[in-house]
Each structure stands twice: as structure tokens, then as C-alpha cells.
Amino acid sequence: MEPVPPSPTEQDTDMGGDPACWLDRVCPECGGFLLEARPTTCERCGTALAAE
């Protein structure tokens, strides 16, 4: 007889992840994460970013 795997707990089923509010900190050109809150250019690829 094979052992029965434990049932999932709340911690095991929590998918978590990064908050969607960080989407404005991702360069649309290269996908790099922007360290500044409102950057004017991407420090990774140099793409000019639109001011909102």
C-alpha cells in the first residue's frame, strides 16, 4: 500500500505573487523592473518612458 499524500493546507494553496500595482514599474520595451517610482527612461534599455 502506498502512503497517502497529506491534504493541502491554506499555506500550500496560497498562490500569492507580486501585486498588480507594480505593473507601472515594468519597462514596456524590455520588461525590466524599474527601480525609481516615476522614471523617465529605463535604466536597462534606455527607452524613454511616458510621464503619466
C-alpha beads as a LAMMPS data file, in Angstrom:
LAMMPS data file: protein, C-alpha beads

52 atoms
51 bonds

1 atom types
1 bond types

-500.0 500.0 xlo xhi
-500.0 500.0 ylo yhi
-500.0 500.0 zlo zhi

Masses

1 110.0

Atoms # bond

1 1 1 0.000 0.000 0.000
2 1 1 1.378 3.427 -0.958
3 1 1 1.356 6.319 1.531
4 1 1 -1.421 8.865 1.134
5 1 1 -0.112 12.396 0.472
6 1 1 -1.138 14.998 3.050
7 1 1 -4.115 17.161 2.202
8 1 1 -3.287 20.705 1.083
9 1 1 -3.284 23.354 3.760
10 1 1 -4.160 27.022 3.382
11 1 1 -0.449 27.847 3.164
12 1 1 0.078 25.266 0.405
13 1 1 -2.778 26.615 -1.713
14 1 1 -1.918 30.331 -1.369
15 1 1 -0.812 31.402 -4.838
16 1 1 0.487 34.801 -3.693
17 1 1 2.619 36.700 -6.159
18 1 1 3.561 40.265 -6.900
19 1 1 0.916 42.965 -6.641
20 1 1 -0.575 44.291 -9.868
21 1 1 0.230 47.820 -8.730
22 1 1 3.863 47.129 -9.729
23 1 1 2.902 46.985 -13.408
24 1 1 3.776 50.664 -13.826
25 1 1 7.341 49.767 -12.768
26 1 1 7.956 47.380 -15.682
27 1 1 9.542 48.692 -18.885
28 1 1 7.128 48.057 -21.784
29 1 1 10.063 47.610 -24.180
30 1 1 12.411 45.182 -22.397
31 1 1 10.372 44.005 -19.389
32 1 1 12.984 45.215 -16.910
33 1 1 11.871 46.242 -13.425
34 1 1 12.228 49.998 -12.917
35 1 1 13.712 50.881 -9.536
36 1 1 12.500 54.500 -9.453
37 1 1 8.870 55.302 -8.703
38 1 1 8.383 57.544 -11.773
39 1 1 11.376 57.082 -14.085
40 1 1 11.705 58.996 -17.355
41 1 1 13.921 56.379 -19.012
42 1 1 14.573 52.687 -18.495
43 1 1 17.969 52.162 -16.906
44 1 1 18.199 48.741 -18.572
45 1 1 17.499 49.558 -22.244
46 1 1 17.304 53.373 -22.342
47 1 1 13.717 53.539 -23.624
48 1 1 12.051 56.901 -22.931
49 1 1 9.004 56.379 -20.742
50 1 1 5.819 58.445 -20.958
51 1 1 5.043 60.671 -17.998
52 1 1 1.590 59.983 -16.560

Bonds

1 1 1 2
2 1 2 3
3 1 3 4
4 1 4 5
5 1 5 6
6 1 6 7
7 1 7 8
8 1 8 9
9 1 9 10
10 1 10 11
11 1 11 12
12 1 12 13
13 1 13 14
14 1 14 15
15 1 15 16
16 1 16 17
17 1 17 18
18 1 18 19
19 1 19 20
20 1 20 21
21 1 21 22
22 1 22 23
23 1 23 24
24 1 24 25
25 1 25 26
26 1 26 27
27 1 27 28
28 1 28 29
29 1 29 30
30 1 30 31
31 1 31 32
32 1 32 33
33 1 33 34
34 1 34 35
35 1 35 36
36 1 36 37
37 1 37 38
38 1 38 39
39 1 39 40
40 1 40 41
41 1 41 42
42 1 42 43
43 1 43 44
44 1 44 45
45 1 45 46
46 1 46 47
47 1 47 48
48 1 48 49
49 1 49 50
50 1 50 51
51 1 51 52
